[in-house]
Amino acid sequence: MLIKEYTVEKQYEGLRVDQILPILEEGYSRVYFSFLIKKNKVHVNDKEISPSYRIKEGDIIKVEFKEKEGDFIKPLEYQLDVVYEDEDVLVINKPQGLVVHPSVGHQDDTLVNALVYNNYELSTINGKSRVGIVHRIDKDTSGLLLVCKNDFAHNDIADQLRDHSMNREYIALVDGVIEASQGKIVGAIGRDKTNRMKMAIDKVNGKEAVTHFEVLKKFDKYTLILCKLETGRTHQIRVHMSSINHPLVGDKVYGGSTHLYDKGQMLHAYKLTFTQPHTKKEVVVEIPLPEYFQKIIDELETKTI
């Protein structure tokens, strides 16, 4: 059994409780949450409610998750690229195309399934379907992902994420030529009002988001940049770069071109800096660009594409 609490933000006010829960907790269906509500496993402000209850800003939703068929994690035979490991954490180089944890449409082919196959002891704070997972990167973003082996490490790393002491740096190829050598994008991010699968700049209801970027190389029609996050909002780099008319190459969702690459956004989490939970020593992990990404950069430099 797993109990989780959620505080309702203004952007979700007016939704039915069975509508907001699948948004707040991806991987569980509306039908599943309706079942929990009817079994009195969902409370709002410590009161029993019906699935049709419409939430208000500041409401506290408490959910008692029950084991379901989807909670069984089928092992996936998969060779993980582990680039750092100690008694508390793993750092994995996730390839583009690999989903981090089970969700609708991806129950048996995720990083979590592979972790289970490889018999790692993992933190359990986020439930069976997200063992070890304390942060995520998108399916089509490649690069470094930290996985926690125990709950002590999970809580410590979660604190580092909250206070922004864990630093994540990315390399991206974007459309257009950025004239400035560096920049800072400040723009609150929330759910897109017309497409709930997307995020968007939302000055009224969005969460604060800050991205710093530095130009690494300029090409005729593209720019290679390094991005540093102050915050870690969903799709943050993708939304922010699109907001200044420089979407990521290959990012169809946010307006990126697909002439060079059409298999997803060209975004790579290349550097991770964190404090080891027990020793409190700084750990820095850095990896190169994946082969497909480097090949495109090489071809742009030689003007063969």
C-alpha positions in Angstrom: 0.0 0.0 0.0 1.2 3.5 -0.9 -0.3 6.8 0.4 0.4 10.0 -1.4 -0.9 13.6 -1.0 -1.3 16.3 -3.6 -2.1 20.0 -3.1 -4.3 21.4 -5.8 -2.9 24.4 -7.7 -5.1 27.1 -9.3 -4.7 25.9 -12.8 -6.6 22.7 -12.0 -9.5 24.4 -10.1 -12.9 23.2 -11.4 -11.8 19.8 -12.6 -13.5 16.7 -11.3 -11.3 14.8 -8.9 -11.2 11.7 -11.1 -10.0 14.0 -14.0 -7.1 15.6 -12.1 -5.7 12.4 -10.5 -4.5 10.8 -13.8 -2.8 14.1 -14.6 -1.0 14.3 -11.2 -0.1 10.6 -11.2 0.7 9.4 -14.7 0.4 5.7 -15.4 -2.9 5.3 -13.6 -6.2 5.6 -15.4 -9.3 7.6 -14.6 -11.2 4.3 -14.2 -8.7 3.2 -11.6 -9.0 6.4 -9.6 -12.9 6.2 -9.8 -12.6 2.7 -8.3 -10.4 4.0 -5.5 -12.9 6.9 -4.8 -15.8 4.5 -4.6 -13.8 2.3 -2.2 -13.2 5.4 0.0 -9.5 5.3 -0.7 -9.5 9.0 -1.9 -10.1 11.9 0.5 -10.1 15.6 -0.1 -9.4 17.7 3.0 -9.8 14.5 5.0 -13.4 14.0 3.8 -14.9 11.3 1.6 -15.9 12.5 -1.8 -17.5 11.2 -5.0 -15.8 11.0 -8.4 -17.7 14.1 -9.6 -16.4 16.3 -6.8 -14.9 19.5 -8.4 -11.6 20.5 -6.8 -10.7 23.9 -5.5 -7.3 25.6 -5.2 -5.6 24.6 -2.0 -7.6 21.3 -1.7 -5.4 18.5 -0.3 -6.1 15.2 -2.0 -5.0 12.0 -0.2 -4.9 8.8 -2.2 -4.4 5.3 -0.8 -3.1 3.3 -3.7 -4.0 -0.4 -3.9 -2.0 -3.0 -5.7 -3.3 -3.6 -9.2 -2.3 -5.8 -12.0 -0.2 -3.1 -13.5 1.9 -2.9 -10.3 3.7 -6.1 -11.3 6.8 -5.1 -13.1 7.7 -7.5 -15.8 11.5 -7.8 -16.1 12.9 -6.6 -19.4 16.2 -8.2 -20.6 18.1 -5.0 -21.4 21.8 -4.0 -21.2 21.9 -0.8 -19.1 24.7 1.7 -19.6 25.7 2.4 -16.0 28.2 5.2 -15.9 28.4 5.7 -12.1 27.5 3.5 -9.2 27.9 3.5 -5.4 26.0 2.0 -2.5 23.2 4.6 -2.7 22.7 5.5 -6.4 23.2 4.6 -10.0 23.7 7.0 -12.9 22.5 5.6 -16.2 23.0 6.8 -19.7 19.5 6.5 -21.0 19.2 6.2 -24.8 16.7 8.1 -26.8 13.5 6.2 -27.2 13.5 4.5 -23.8 10.6 5.4 -21.5 11.7 5.8 -17.9 8.8 4.1 -16.0 5.6 2.2 -16.9 2.7 4.2 -18.1 -0.2 3.8 -20.5 1.1 2.2 -23.7 4.5 1.4 -22.1 4.0 -1.3 -19.4 6.8 -3.7 -20.1 9.5 -1.9 -22.1 10.8 0.8 -19.7 13.9 1.6 -17.8 12.2 0.4 -14.6 11.5 -3.0 -16.2 15.2 -3.2 -17.1 16.3 -2.3 -13.6 14.1 -5.1 -12.2 15.6 -7.5 -14.7 19.1 -6.6 -13.5 18.1 -7.3 -9.8 19.0 -3.9 -8.4 17.8 -3.0 -4.9 15.8 0.2 -5.4 14.0 2.9 -3.4 10.3 2.3 -3.0 9.0 5.7 -2.1 7.3 6.3 -5.4 5.6 2.9 -5.5 6.3 -0.3 -7.4 5.9 1.1 -10.9 8.6 3.8 -10.2 11.1 1.9 -8.0 14.3 3.9 -7.8 13.0 6.8 -9.8 13.4 10.3 -8.3 13.5 12.3 -11.5 12.8 11.8 -15.1 13.9 12.7 -18.6 11.6 12.5 -21.6 11.4 9.4 -23.7 13.1 11.1 -26.7 15.7 12.9 -24.5 19.0 10.9 -24.1 21.5 11.1 -21.3 22.1 10.9 -17.6 19.4 9.8 -15.2 20.1 9.2 -11.5 18.4 6.2 -9.8 18.2 5.6 -6.1 19.0 2.3 -4.5 17.3 3.0 -1.1 14.8 5.3 0.5 17.4 7.3 2.4 19.2 8.2 -0.8 15.8 8.9 -2.5 14.8 11.4 0.2 18.3 13.1 0.1 18.3 13.4 -3.7 14.7 14.6 -3.7 15.8 17.4 -1.3 18.7 18.3 -3.7 16.2 18.5 -6.5 13.9 20.8 -4.5 16.6 23.2 -3.4 18.3 23.1 -6.9 21.6 22.0 -5.5 21.6 19.0 -7.9 22.7 20.5 -11.3 21.6 19.1 -14.6 23.1 20.3 -17.9 22.0 19.6 -21.4 23.2 20.0 -24.9 20.6 20.8 -27.6 20.4 21.6 -31.3 17.8 24.3 -32.0 16.3 25.8 -35.1 17.6 29.2 -36.2 20.8 31.2 -35.4 20.9 32.7 -31.9 22.7 36.0 -32.1 23.5 36.4 -28.4 26.3 34.3 -26.9 24.2 33.4 -23.8 20.8 34.1 -22.3 18.3 33.5 -19.6 14.7 32.5 -20.1 12.2 33.1 -17.4 8.7 31.8 -18.0 6.3 30.0 -15.7 5.2 26.7 -17.2 1.8 24.9 -16.8 -0.4 22.6 -18.8 -1.4 23.8 -22.2 -5.1 24.8 -22.0 -6.0 23.3 -25.3 -3.8 20.2 -25.3 -3.3 18.5 -21.9 -0.5 16.4 -23.2 1.6 19.6 -23.8 3.1 22.2 -21.5 3.1 25.9 -22.2 4.1 29.3 -20.8 1.4 30.3 -18.3 2.1 33.5 -16.5 -1.0 33.2 -14.4 -1.2 29.6 -13.2 2.2 28.1 -14.2 5.1 27.2 -12.0 8.2 29.3 -12.0 10.8 28.1 -14.5 14.3 29.4 -15.3 16.6 28.2 -18.0 20.1 29.5 -18.8 21.7 28.8 -22.1 25.1 29.3 -23.7 25.8 29.2 -27.4 28.4 26.5 -28.3 28.4 26.7 -32.1 26.4 28.5 -34.8 25.6 27.0 -38.2 23.8 28.4 -41.2 20.3 27.6 -39.9 20.9 26.0 -36.5 22.5 26.6 -33.1 24.2 24.2 -30.7 23.6 25.3 -27.1 24.3 24.2 -23.6 21.4 24.6 -21.2 21.5 24.7 -17.4 18.3 24.4 -15.4 17.5 26.4 -12.2 14.2 24.6 -12.0 13.0 21.2 -13.4 9.6 21.6 -14.9 8.1 19.1 -17.4 9.4 19.8 -20.9 11.1 22.9 -19.6 13.9 23.3 -22.2 11.6 22.4 -25.0 8.9 24.9 -24.0 11.4 27.7 -23.2 13.4 27.4 -26.4 10.2 27.3 -28.4 8.9 30.4 -26.6 11.9 32.4 -28.0 11.3 31.0 -31.5 14.2 28.5 -31.4 12.5 25.1 -30.9 14.6 22.0 -30.6 15.4 20.2 -33.9 13.2 17.2 -34.3 10.7 18.3 -31.6 7.4 18.0 -33.5 5.3 18.7 -30.4 6.8 22.2 -29.9 7.4 23.2 -33.5 10.8 21.9 -34.2 11.9 21.2 -37.8 12.4 17.6 -38.9 14.7 18.1 -41.9 17.8 17.1 -40.1 16.2 14.6 -37.7 12.7 13.3 -37.2 12.9 10.8 -34.4 12.4 13.2 -31.5 14.0 16.3 -30.0 17.7 16.6 -30.2 18.3 17.0 -26.5 21.0 15.3 -24.4 21.5 15.3 -20.6 25.3 15.3 -20.7 26.3 16.4 -17.2 25.0 15.7 -13.7 26.4 17.1 -10.4 25.1 16.0 -7.1 26.1 15.4 -3.5 26.6 11.8 -2.4 23.8 11.1 0.2 26.1 9.5 2.8 29.6 10.9 2.2 28.4 14.4 1.3 31.1 14.6 -1.4 30.4 16.2 -4.7 29.9 13.8 -7.6 30.2 15.0 -11.2 29.3 12.7 -14.1 29.7 13.7 -17.7 29.2 11.8 -21.0 29.6 12.6 -24.7 26.9 13.1 -27.2 25.3 9.9 -28.6 26.6 8.8 -32.0 23.5 10.0 -34.0 23.7 13.4 -32.5 27.5 13.8 -33.0 27.2 12.7 -36.6 24.7 15.4 -37.4 26.9 18.0 -35.7 29.9 16.8 -37.7 27.9 17.0 -40.9 26.8 20.5 -40.1 30.4 21.5 -39.5 31.5 20.1 -42.8 28.3 21.5 -44.5 27.4 18.1 -45.9 23.8 18.6 -44.8 
